Amino acid sequence: MTGDEKRGPFCVLMVGLPGSGKTTLARVLADHGFVRLCPDEEMWRRHGVYGVDFPRGTFPALERPILEEIAGELSGQLRAGRDVVVDHGFWTPGERDRWRTVATDAGASALLVYLEVSHEELWARVSRRNAQHEADPNAIFFSESDLLRYRGRFVPPEPTEPHLLYNGDPDAVLRELGRDVTPIQDVGF
């Protein structure tokens, strides 16, 4: 689906830790016409499973060129008038600012969607994904101590940083984006 010429395209940036539901929501948006860009899937295609096919500690160096390519693809898709959702965690204000700038420079309106989930729920979801890590391009095999370490590096959006707090209802996000809300299948998690 292309963005409405009057408003320009939308860019939705997911904000959350692994297991927060970013991919589930991003796929719903893709079902409603958004182009979905996912750095984790490209990492999996190129390098395999974190901690299994490539050593721990090398993720940032391997991910950096992929993020640069996806930022370029994001800009191109938005300039072509397409709505885009970036299925990535955007853990810091600086990272979010950079990607919002990519979107606005391409003529898009950017919306941060923050998926806040308790540690217990995150770990339960990640544990289920860990069991399928070889077949799931979004599964990065890691431990609970890794998740705790990630939480320590994650900076949630402050009230002064414009964002939509996701309440588990994809229709609320679609309404915020001015979309007609049609019944969608319950995707669960």
C-alpha positions in Angstrom: 0.0 0.0 0.0 1.3 3.4 -0.8 1.1 6.3 1.6 -1.7 8.8 1.1 -0.3 11.7 -1.0 -1.8 14.3 1.3 0.0 13.0 4.4 3.0 11.2 2.9 4.1 7.8 4.1 4.3 6.5 7.6 7.3 4.9 9.2 6.6 2.8 12.3 9.7 2.2 14.5 9.2 -0.6 17.1 10.7 -0.1 20.5 11.2 -3.0 22.8 13.3 -5.9 24.0 13.4 -9.4 22.5 10.2 -11.1 23.1 8.1 -8.0 23.5 6.0 -8.7 20.4 7.6 -6.4 17.8 7.6 -9.0 15.1 4.0 -10.1 15.8 2.8 -6.5 15.5 5.0 -5.7 12.5 3.5 -8.7 10.7 0.0 -7.3 11.4 1.0 -4.0 9.9 2.5 -5.8 6.9 -0.8 -7.5 6.5 -2.3 -4.0 6.3 0.0 -2.8 3.5 3.2 -1.8 5.3 6.6 -2.9 4.0 8.3 -4.8 6.8 12.0 -4.4 7.2 13.7 -6.7 9.8 17.5 -6.5 10.5 17.4 -9.7 12.6 16.1 -11.7 9.6 18.8 -10.4 7.4 21.4 -11.3 10.1 20.0 -14.8 10.2 20.1 -15.1 6.4 23.7 -13.9 6.2 25.3 -15.2 9.4 23.0 -17.9 11.0 22.0 -18.1 14.6 23.7 -15.8 17.2 25.9 -17.8 19.6 25.6 -21.0 17.4 26.7 -20.1 13.9 28.8 -17.1 14.8 30.5 -16.2 18.1 29.0 -14.1 20.8 30.4 -10.6 21.0 30.6 -10.3 17.2 26.9 -9.3 16.7 27.4 -5.5 16.7 30.1 -5.7 14.1 28.1 -8.0 11.8 24.9 -6.1 12.3 26.3 -2.6 11.6 26.5 -2.9 7.7 23.0 -4.6 7.7 21.6 -1.6 9.6 23.2 0.8 7.2 21.7 -1.1 4.2 18.3 -1.2 5.8 18.4 2.5 6.6 19.0 3.0 2.9 16.2 0.7 1.9 13.9 2.5 4.4 14.6 5.8 2.8 14.0 4.4 -0.7 10.7 2.8 0.3 9.5 5.9 2.0 10.6 8.2 -0.9 8.6 5.9 -3.2 5.5 6.6 -1.0 5.3 3.3 0.8 4.4 2.9 4.5 7.1 1.0 6.3 7.5 -0.7 9.7 11.0 -1.4 11.0 11.0 -4.5 13.1 13.9 -3.7 15.3 14.3 -2.9 19.0 15.6 0.7 18.9 17.0 0.5 22.4 18.4 4.0 22.9 17.1 7.6 22.3 20.1 8.3 20.0 19.3 5.3 17.8 15.6 6.3 17.7 16.5 9.9 16.8 18.8 8.6 13.9 16.1 6.4 12.4 13.4 9.1 12.9 15.6 11.4 11.0 16.0 8.9 8.1 12.2 8.7 8.0 11.5 12.4 8.1 14.3 13.2 5.6 12.5 10.9 3.2 9.2 12.8 3.7 7.6 10.4 6.2 5.8 10.8 9.5 7.5 8.6 12.1 5.7 6.9 14.9 7.5 5.1 17.7 5.5 2.2 19.1 6.8 1.1 22.6 6.1 -2.5 23.5 6.5 -2.7 27.3 6.5 -6.2 28.7 7.5 -7.6 32.1 10.7 -9.6 32.5 8.8 -12.8 33.3 6.7 -12.6 30.1 9.8 -11.7 28.0 11.7 -14.6 29.3 8.8 -17.0 28.7 8.5 -15.9 25.1 12.2 -16.0 24.5 12.4 -19.5 26.0 9.8 -20.7 23.5 11.7 -19.1 20.6 15.0 -20.5 21.8 13.5 -24.0 21.4 12.9 -23.1 17.7 16.0 -21.0 17.0 17.3 -23.1 14.1 14.1 -22.6 12.0 13.1 -19.1 13.1 15.0 -16.2 11.5 13.8 -13.9 14.4 15.2 -16.2 17.0 18.5 -15.2 18.5 19.4 -17.9 20.9 20.3 -16.4 24.3 20.0 -17.0 28.0 18.0 -15.2 30.7 21.2 -13.6 31.9 21.6 -12.2 28.4 18.1 -10.8 28.6 18.8 -9.2 32.0 22.0 -7.6 30.5 19.9 -6.3 27.5 17.4 -4.8 29.9 20.2 -2.9 31.5 21.2 -1.4 28.2 17.6 -0.6 27.1 16.3 2.9 27.6 12.5 3.1 27.4 11.1 6.2 25.8 10.6 9.1 28.2 7.3 10.9 28.3 9.0 13.7 26.4 9.9 11.4 23.6 6.7 11.1 21.5 5.6 7.5 21.3 2.6 5.2 21.4 2.5 2.7 24.3 1.3 -0.5 22.7 -1.5 -2.1 24.8 -1.6 -5.4 22.9 -4.3 -4.2 20.5 -3.0 -3.9 16.9 -6.2 -2.1 15.9 -5.2 0.8 18.2 -2.0 1.2 16.3 -3.8 1.0 13.0 -6.3 3.7 14.2 -3.4 5.9 15.3 -2.1 5.6 11.7 -5.4 6.6 10.3 -6.1 3.1 8.9 -9.5 1.6 8.5 -9.6 -1.2 11.0 -10.9 -4.4 9.5 -11.3 -7.5 11.6 -8.0 -9.3 11.7 -7.3 -12.8 12.9 -6.0 -13.0 16.5 -2.3 -13.5 16.1 -1.6 -14.2 19.7 2.1 -14.5 20.5 
